[in-house]
Amino acid sequence: MKKVKQISIIAASILLSPLLLVQLNAADVIVSSGMPVIDFDDTNTVGDDWRISGNRNYWYLRNQVNDVVAMRFPKQSIAANSFIAEVSTGNIDIADGAMNINRAQKNALISDSSGDINLANGSVFIDRSADRMGIGTTTPSGALHVKSSGNTDFYLENGTGSAIWRTRIGGSSLDYYITDITNGTQPFTIENNTASNTLYLDSTNNVGIGTNSPQAKLDIRGDIASAWAGSNTVGDGLTNLLVLSASNSEVDKSSDVGFRLVNGSTSKGWNFRTNSGGDSFQATLQGTGGAEFTVTNATSDVSGTELYLGNGAKNVGGVWINASSRALKENIKELSTQDALAAFHKLQPVTYNYKSDKKEQVVGFIAEDVPELVAIQSRDGLSSMDMVAVLTKVLQEQEKNNELLQQRVGEQEQQLTATKTQLETMQQRVVQLESILTNLALDTSNASKEKVSLK
């Protein structure tokens, strides 16, 4: 091996390929100097002169005309196989496999006057002026731009190979996928032409679906569907598709948990909530000042559950109790006997069955056929309290009439008793008169006999 103080090589005579430079550096030429230099002077073209030089710290590849350093390698820290170009295959290996460019052959490494670097005829392109890198493109649109004629894939793999993930743009579907290669699942897909703001995460940690201004931790603009199919043997087999939970650390505040349903066109909404104890549930229309219905006392003994409506009606112990407080009513007036009797006589009790249950026979009334007094405006249902009120008035009137009849019967009985007493007295008098008359008749007969005998 020949050592020289300074060597000048005419490029046209021995630089058959840019790749041959690596082999010359590796073994064939050794330049021994305090600051070794190898110049490459292109005698055919002015301005294409290059220099390889070194000092204590670095090796440089410099464009002599523009005085620009195209490459720099640290002497002390550079690892083995940091840059390898194979003449036979045309492959380029950078940093012992960190980047490998196969079959580069023609235009394997090009660095132009602007500082851009082109590896393997555009397989990797570094736009120095814009600080962009293209893989498969020489016109990168961002810091990293990857382009492929088929599926465009990007792999992430840990050092042991136990976890491999792939992002892909489908060559034909044009969809975007994230795939867990290790476990063979594809947990994330974005279809081509997906609408803007389909998923939006803002700076306040809110998540929007269909909106770029989420007003809560999860703000969904549109329909929600939830479905599950499988085998669930836990407990009674209930599958919770949605679970809401809250725990308030403020001791003077409640830990009620609930949800709100709002009509976007009217801004009216319903609030549904449980209380801190978890044994009651309420539904409230916003702005009404109270709960429209409440389910309370919901313990393990379901027979004790109670239902309260905002209008005062409730179900306690399985018994329905209608609201009837005077505080809830106005325009109160007594039902007239005439109206009650008129409605009573028009009621037509019938037997029937509901279409949903053809076996169960029921006794009742038809809402469309009842008199106006007990009908509701929609005429599709009946209030049992209306019927009770009419029947009560009719029975009260009958009770009153019965009392009058009983009074009259009593008076007549008294009259009959008096008449009977009078009759008995008259009978006694008749008997006395008959006795008197009998005696008179006897006296008369005897007197006549005496007169006859006297004659």
C-alpha positions as CSV (number, residue, x, y, z in Angstrom):
1,M,0.0,0.0,0.0
2,K,1.5,3.3,-1.1
3,K,1.7,6.3,1.2
4,V,2.1,9.8,-0.3
5,K,2.3,13.3,1.1
6,Q,-0.1,14.7,-1.5
7,I,-1.8,13.0,-4.4
8,S,-3.9,14.6,-7.2
9,I,-6.1,12.2,-9.2
10,I,-7.7,13.2,-12.5
11,A,-11.3,12.1,-12.2
12,A,-11.7,11.2,-15.8
13,S,-9.0,8.5,-15.6
14,I,-10.0,6.5,-12.5
15,L,-13.5,7.7,-11.2
16,L,-15.5,5.3,-13.2
17,S,-18.5,5.5,-10.9
18,P,-19.3,7.6,-7.8
19,L,-19.5,4.4,-5.9
20,L,-15.8,3.6,-6.6
21,L,-14.8,6.5,-4.4
22,V,-15.8,4.4,-1.3
23,Q,-13.5,1.6,-2.3
24,L,-10.6,3.9,-2.9
25,N,-11.1,5.5,0.5
26,A,-11.4,2.1,2.2
27,A,-8.2,0.4,1.0
28,D,-6.5,1.5,-2.1
29,V,-5.1,5.0,-1.3
30,I,-3.8,6.2,2.0
31,V,-3.0,9.9,2.4
32,S,-0.7,10.6,5.3
33,S,-0.6,14.3,6.4
34,G,-1.5,16.5,9.4
35,M,-4.5,17.6,7.4
36,P,-4.9,15.1,4.5
37,V,-6.6,16.3,1.4
38,I,-7.8,14.5,-1.8
39,D,-8.9,16.7,-4.7
40,F,-11.1,15.6,-7.5
41,D,-10.6,17.9,-10.5
42,D,-13.0,17.5,-13.4
43,T,-11.0,18.7,-16.4
44,N,-14.1,18.5,-18.7
45,T,-16.5,20.8,-16.8
46,V,-15.6,24.0,-15.0
47,G,-17.1,24.2,-11.5
48,D,-17.4,20.4,-10.8
49,D,-14.3,20.1,-8.5
50,W,-14.7,18.3,-5.1
51,R,-12.3,17.8,-2.1
52,I,-12.2,15.1,0.6
53,S,-10.3,16.4,3.6
54,G,-9.9,15.7,7.2
55,N,-8.6,17.1,10.5
56,R,-8.4,15.9,14.0
57,N,-12.2,15.8,14.5
58,Y,-14.0,15.3,11.1
59,W,-13.9,14.1,7.5
60,Y,-15.4,16.5,4.9
61,L,-16.8,16.2,1.4
62,R,-16.6,19.8,0.0
63,N,-17.6,21.4,-3.2
64,Q,-14.5,23.4,-4.1
65,V,-16.2,25.9,-6.4
66,N,-18.9,27.0,-4.0
67,D,-16.9,26.2,-0.9
68,V,-19.8,24.2,0.5
69,V,-19.5,21.2,2.8
70,A,-21.8,18.5,1.4
71,M,-21.0,15.8,4.0
72,R,-19.3,15.6,7.3
73,F,-18.3,12.5,9.3
74,P,-17.0,12.7,12.9
75,K,-13.7,10.7,13.3
76,Q,-14.0,9.6,16.9
77,S,-17.7,8.7,17.2
78,I,-18.6,7.5,13.7
79,A,-19.7,3.8,13.9
80,A,-18.7,1.0,11.7
81,N,-20.6,0.6,8.5
82,S,-22.0,4.2,8.8
83,F,-22.1,4.5,5.0
84,I,-21.7,1.6,2.6
85,A,-22.3,1.7,-1.2
86,E,-22.1,-1.6,-3.0
87,V,-20.9,-1.4,-6.6
88,S,-22.2,-4.9,-7.6
89,T,-25.8,-4.4,-6.4
90,G,-26.1,-0.6,-6.3
91,N,-27.5,-0.8,-2.7
92,I,-26.8,2.0,-0.2
93,D,-26.7,1.2,3.6
94,I,-26.6,4.2,6.0
95,A,-25.8,3.8,9.8
96,D,-25.6,0.0,9.7
97,G,-29.1,-0.6,8.5
98,A,-30.9,2.5,9.9
99,M,-31.6,3.4,6.3
100,N,-31.2,1.0,3.4
101,I,-31.8,1.9,-0.2
102,N,-31.9,-1.2,-2.5
103,R,-30.8,-1.3,-6.2
104,A,-29.7,2.4,-6.3
105,Q,-27.2,1.8,-9.1
106,K,-27.9,4.9,-11.3
107,N,-27.8,8.3,-9.5
108,A,-27.3,6.5,-6.1
109,L,-26.3,9.7,-4.3
110,I,-26.7,13.2,-5.7
111,S,-26.2,16.5,-3.8
112,D,-26.9,19.6,-5.8
113,S,-25.7,23.2,-5.4
114,S,-28.7,24.1,-3.2
115,G,-27.8,21.5,-0.7
116,D,-30.6,19.0,-1.6
117,I,-29.8,15.3,-1.3
118,N,-31.2,12.7,-3.7
119,L,-30.7,9.1,-2.8
120,A,-31.4,6.2,-5.2
121,N,-32.9,8.3,-8.0
122,G,-35.6,9.8,-5.8
123,S,-36.2,7.0,-3.4
124,V,-35.2,9.4,-0.6
125,F,-35.0,13.1,-1.2
126,I,-34.0,15.8,1.3
127,D,-35.0,19.4,0.5
128,R,-32.4,21.3,2.4
129,S,-33.9,24.8,1.8
130,A,-37.4,23.8,3.1
131,D,-36.2,21.2,5.7
132,R,-38.3,18.5,4.2
133,M,-37.7,14.9,3.4
134,G,-39.5,12.9,0.8
135,I,-39.6,9.1,0.4
136,G,-40.8,8.1,-3.0
137,T,-41.1,11.7,-4.1
138,T,-38.7,14.6,-4.9
139,T,-41.3,17.2,-4.1
140,P,-42.1,16.7,-0.4
141,S,-45.0,18.8,0.8
142,G,-44.2,18.5,4.5
143,A,-41.4,17.7,7.0
144,L,-41.9,14.0,6.0
145,H,-43.7,13.0,2.8
146,V,-44.1,9.4,1.9
147,K,-45.4,8.3,-1.5
148,S,-46.0,4.9,-3.2
149,S,-47.6,3.7,-6.3
150,G,-49.6,1.0,-4.3
151,N,-50.3,0.9,-0.6
152,T,-48.3,3.5,1.2
153,D,-47.1,1.9,4.5
154,F,-45.2,3.2,7.5
155,Y,-44.0,0.7,10.2
156,L,-43.1,1.3,13.8
157,E,-41.3,-1.5,15.6
158,N,-39.8,-1.8,19.0
159,G,-36.2,-3.0,19.5
160,T,-37.2,-6.6,20.3
161,G,-39.7,-6.9,17.5
162,S,-42.5,-7.8,20.1
163,A,-44.6,-4.9,19.0
164,I,-45.1,-3.8,15.4
165,W,-47.6,-1.2,14.2
166,R,-48.4,-0.1,10.6
167,T,-50.1,3.0,9.2
168,R,-51.3,2.6,5.7
169,I,-53.0,4.5,2.9
170,G,-54.8,2.0,0.7
171,G,-53.7,2.1,-2.9
172,S,-57.1,1.4,-4.3
173,S,-59.5,2.2,-1.4
174,L,-57.6,5.4,-0.5
175,D,-58.6,4.8,3.1
176,Y,-56.3,5.3,6.1
177,Y,-55.6,2.4,8.5
178,I,-53.7,1.8,11.7
179,T,-52.9,-1.9,12.2
180,D,-51.6,-3.9,15.1
181,I,-49.4,-6.2,13.1
182,T,-48.3,-8.2,16.1
183,N,-51.9,-9.2,17.1
184,G,-53.5,-9.0,13.7
185,T,-56.1,-6.3,14.5
186,Q,-57.0,-3.1,12.8
187,P,-58.4,-0.8,15.5
188,F,-58.5,2.5,13.6
189,T,-59.8,3.3,10.1
190,I,-60.6,6.6,8.4
191,E,-62.4,6.2,5.1
192,N,-61.6,8.3,2.1
193,N,-63.7,11.5,1.9
194,T,-64.6,11.5,5.6
195,A,-66.3,14.7,6.6
196,S,-64.4,17.5,8.4
197,N,-64.5,17.5,12.2
198,T,-65.7,13.8,12.3
199,L,-63.4,13.6,15.4
200,Y,-62.1,16.8,17.0
201,L,-59.9,17.2,20.2
202,D,-59.7,20.7,21.5
203,S,-57.2,22.4,23.8
204,T,-59.5,22.0,26.8
205,N,-59.4,18.2,26.5
206,N,-63.0,18.1,25.1
207,V,-63.7,15.7,22.3
208,G,-66.1,16.6,19.5
209,I,-67.8,14.2,17.1
210,G,-69.2,16.1,14.2
211,T,-68.2,19.5,15.7
212,N,-65.0,21.6,16.1
213,S,-66.4,23.4,19.2
214,P,-67.2,20.6,21.7
215,Q,-69.0,22.0,24.8
216,A,-68.3,19.0,27.0
217,K,-65.8,16.2,27.5
218,L,-67.7,14.3,24.8
219,D,-69.9,16.4,22.4
220,I,-71.7,14.4,19.7
221,R,-73.6,16.1,17.0
222,G,-75.8,13.4,15.3
223,D,-77.3,10.0,16.0
224,I,-75.9,7.5,18.4
225,A,-76.2,3.8,18.0
226,S,-74.9,1.1,20.4
227,A,-75.2,-2.6,19.9
228,W,-73.7,-5.7,21.4
229,A,-73.9,-9.4,20.5
230,G,-72.1,-12.2,22.3
231,S,-72.3,-14.4,25.4
232,N,-72.7,-12.7,28.8
233,T,-73.1,-15.0,31.8
234,V,-72.3,-12.4,34.5
235,G,-75.1,-11.8,37.1
236,D,-78.5,-11.6,35.4
237,G,-76.9,-11.3,31.9
238,L,-77.3,-7.5,31.7
239,T,-74.9,-5.8,29.2
240,N,-74.2,-2.2,30.1
241,L,-73.8,-0.4,26.8
242,L,-73.5,3.0,28.6
243,V,-72.3,3.6,32.2
244,L,-72.3,7.1,33.8
245,S,-70.6,7.7,37.1
246,A,-69.7,10.7,39.2
247,S,-67.9,11.4,42.5
248,N,-67.7,14.9,43.8
249,S,-64.9,15.7,46.2
250,E,-66.7,18.9,47.4
251,V,-68.3,17.8,50.7
252,D,-71.0,20.4,50.5
253,K,-72.0,19.5,46.9
254,S,-73.8,16.5,45.6
255,S,-72.4,13.6,43.6
256,D,-75.6,13.3,41.5
257,V,-75.0,11.9,38.1
258,G,-77.2,12.3,35.1
259,F,-77.6,13.3,31.5
260,R,-79.4,15.9,29.5
261,L,-81.5,15.6,26.3
262,V,-81.9,18.9,24.4
263,N,-84.0,19.8,21.4
264,G,-81.6,21.9,19.2
265,S,-84.4,23.7,17.4
266,T,-86.2,24.9,20.6
267,S,-83.3,24.7,23.1
268,K,-85.7,22.9,25.5
269,G,-84.1,20.0,27.3
270,W,-84.7,17.3,29.9
271,N,-82.4,16.5,32.8
272,F,-82.2,12.9,34.1
273,R,-80.3,12.4,37.3
274,T,-79.9,10.1,40.3
275,N,-79.3,11.5,43.8
276,S,-76.1,11.0,45.8
277,G,-77.5,8.0,47.7
278,G,-78.4,6.3,44.4
279,D,-81.8,5.2,45.6
280,S,-83.8,7.8,43.6
281,F,-84.1,8.9,40.0
282,Q,-85.6,12.1,38.6
283,A,-86.5,13.5,35.2
284,T,-86.9,17.3,35.0
285,L,-87.9,19.6,32.1
286,Q,-85.5,22.6,32.2
287,G,-87.2,25.7,33.5
288,T,-90.2,24.1,35.2
289,G,-88.7,24.4,38.7
290,G,-89.3,20.8,39.7
291,A,-89.1,17.1,38.8
292,E,-91.7,15.9,36.3
293,F,-91.3,12.4,37.8
294,T,-89.3,10.8,40.6
295,V,-88.6,7.1,41.4
296,T,-87.6,6.8,45.0
297,N,-87.0,4.2,47.8
298,A,-85.5,1.8,45.2
299,T,-84.0,-0.8,47.5
300,S,-83.5,-4.5,47.2
301,D,-87.1,-4.9,48.2
302,V,-88.8,-3.7,45.0
303,S,-92.2,-3.7,46.6
304,G,-91.2,-0.5,48.4
305,T,-90.4,1.4,45.3
306,E,-92.4,4.6,44.9
307,L,-93.2,6.7,41.8
308,Y,-94.0,10.4,42.0
309,L,-95.2,12.6,39.2
310,G,-94.7,16.4,39.2
311,N,-98.5,16.9,39.0
312,G,-99.0,15.2,42.3
313,A,-100.0,11.7,41.2
314,K,-98.0,8.8,42.6
315,N,-97.7,5.1,43.0
316,V,-97.0,3.8,46.5
317,G,-97.0,0.2,47.5
318,G,-98.3,-0.8,44.1
319,V,-101.4,1.4,44.4
320,W,-102.0,4.3,42.0
321,I,-103.0,7.5,43.7
322,N,-104.3,10.4,41.6
323,A,-103.4,14.0,42.4
324,S,-106.3,15.6,44.2
325,S,-105.0,18.3,46.5
326,R,-107.0,21.5,46.6
327,A,-103.7,23.4,46.1
328,L,-103.6,21.9,42.6
329,K,-107.1,22.9,41.5
330,E,-109.3,25.9,40.6
331,N,-112.8,26.7,39.5
332,I,-114.1,24.2,42.0
333,K,-117.9,23.8,42.0
334,E,-120.4,21.1,43.1
335,L,-121.5,18.5,40.5
336,S,-125.2,18.9,40.1
337,T,-127.5,15.9,40.6
338,Q,-129.1,16.5,37.3
339,D,-125.8,16.4,35.3
340,A,-124.7,13.3,37.2
341,L,-127.9,11.5,36.6
342,A,-127.9,12.5,32.9
343,A,-124.3,11.2,32.5
344,F,-125.1,8.1,34.5
345,H,-128.0,7.1,32.3
346,K,-125.9,7.6,29.2
347,L,-123.0,5.3,30.4
348,Q,-123.0,2.1,28.5
349,P,-121.0,-0.6,30.3
350,V,-119.5,-3.2,27.9
351,T,-117.2,-6.3,27.9
352,Y,-114.3,-6.5,25.5
353,N,-110.7,-7.6,25.1
354,Y,-107.6,-5.6,24.0
355,K,-106.2,-6.4,20.6
356,S,-102.9,-7.0,22.2
357,D,-104.4,-9.7,24.5
358,K,-107.2,-11.6,23.0
359,K,-107.6,-14.0,25.9
360,E,-108.2,-11.5,28.7
361,Q,-111.9,-10.4,29.0
362,V,-112.4,-6.9,30.4
363,V,-115.4,-4.9,31.7
364,G,-115.5,-1.2,31.1
365,F,-116.5,1.6,28.8
366,I,-115.5,2.9,25.3
367,A,-113.8,6.3,25.5
368,E,-115.5,7.5,22.3
369,D,-119.0,6.6,23.6
370,V,-119.1,8.0,27.1
371,P,-121.1,11.3,27.8
372,E,-119.3,14.6,27.6
373,L,-119.2,15.0,31.3
374,V,-116.7,12.2,31.8
375,A,-114.9,12.3,28.5
376,I,-111.3,13.7,28.0
377,Q,-110.5,16.0,25.1
378,S,-108.7,13.4,23.0
379,R,-111.3,10.8,23.6
380,D,-108.8,8.0,23.7
381,G,-108.8,7.2,27.4
382,L,-110.9,7.6,30.6
383,S,-110.3,8.8,34.1
384,S,-111.6,6.5,36.7
385,M,-112.0,9.4,39.1
386,D,-114.5,11.0,36.7
387,M,-116.6,7.8,36.8
388,V,-116.3,7.6,40.6
389,A,-117.5,11.2,40.9
390,V,-120.6,10.6,38.8
391,L,-121.5,7.4,40.5
392,T,-120.9,9.0,43.9
393,K,-123.3,11.8,43.1
394,V,-125.9,9.4,41.8
395,L,-125.6,7.2,44.9
396,Q,-125.8,10.2,47.2
397,E,-129.0,11.2,45.4
398,Q,-130.4,7.7,45.7
399,E,-129.4,7.7,49.4
400,K,-131.2,10.9,49.9
401,N,-134.3,9.6,48.1
402,N,-134.1,6.4,50.2
403,E,-134.0,8.5,53.4
404,L,-137.1,10.4,52.2
405,L,-138.9,7.2,51.4
406,Q,-137.9,5.7,54.7
407,Q,-139.2,8.8,56.5
408,R,-142.4,8.7,54.6
409,V,-142.8,5.0,55.3
410,G,-142.2,5.7,59.0
411,E,-144.9,8.4,58.9
412,Q,-147.3,6.1,57.1
413,E,-146.5,3.4,59.6
414,Q,-147.3,5.8,62.4
415,Q,-150.5,6.7,60.6
416,L,-151.3,3.1,60.2
417,T,-150.7,2.4,63.9
418,A,-152.9,5.3,64.8
419,T,-155.6,4.1,62.4
420,K,-155.3,0.6,63.8
421,T,-155.7,2.0,67.3
422,Q,-158.7,3.9,66.2
423,L,-160.1,0.8,64.5
424,E,-159.6,-1.2,67.7
425,T,-161.3,1.5,69.7
426,M,-164.2,1.6,67.2
427,Q,-164.4,-2.2,67.3
428,Q,-164.6,-2.0,71.1
429,R,-167.4,0.6,70.7
430,V,-169.2,-1.5,68.2
431,V,-169.0,-4.5,70.5
432,Q,-170.4,-2.3,73.3
433,L,-173.2,-1.0,71.0
434,E,-174.0,-4.5,69.9
435,S,-174.2,-5.5,73.5
436,I,-176.5,-2.5,74.2
437,L,-178.6,-3.2,71.2
438,T,-178.9,-6.9,72.1
439,N,-179.9,-5.9,75.6
440,L,-182.4,-3.4,74.2
441,A,-183.8,-6.0,71.9
442,L,-184.3,-8.4,74.8
443,D,-185.9,-5.7,76.9
444,T,-188.2,-4.8,74.0
445,S,-189.2,-8.4,73.5
446,N,-189.9,-9.0,77.2
447,A,-192.0,-5.8,77.3
448,S,-194.1,-7.0,74.4
449,K,-194.7,-10.3,76.0
450,E,-195.8,-8.6,79.2
451,K,-198.3,-6.4,77.2
452,V,-199.7,-9.5,75.6
453,S,-200.2,-11.3,78.8
454,L,-201.9,-8.3,80.3
455,K,-204.4,-8.3,77.7
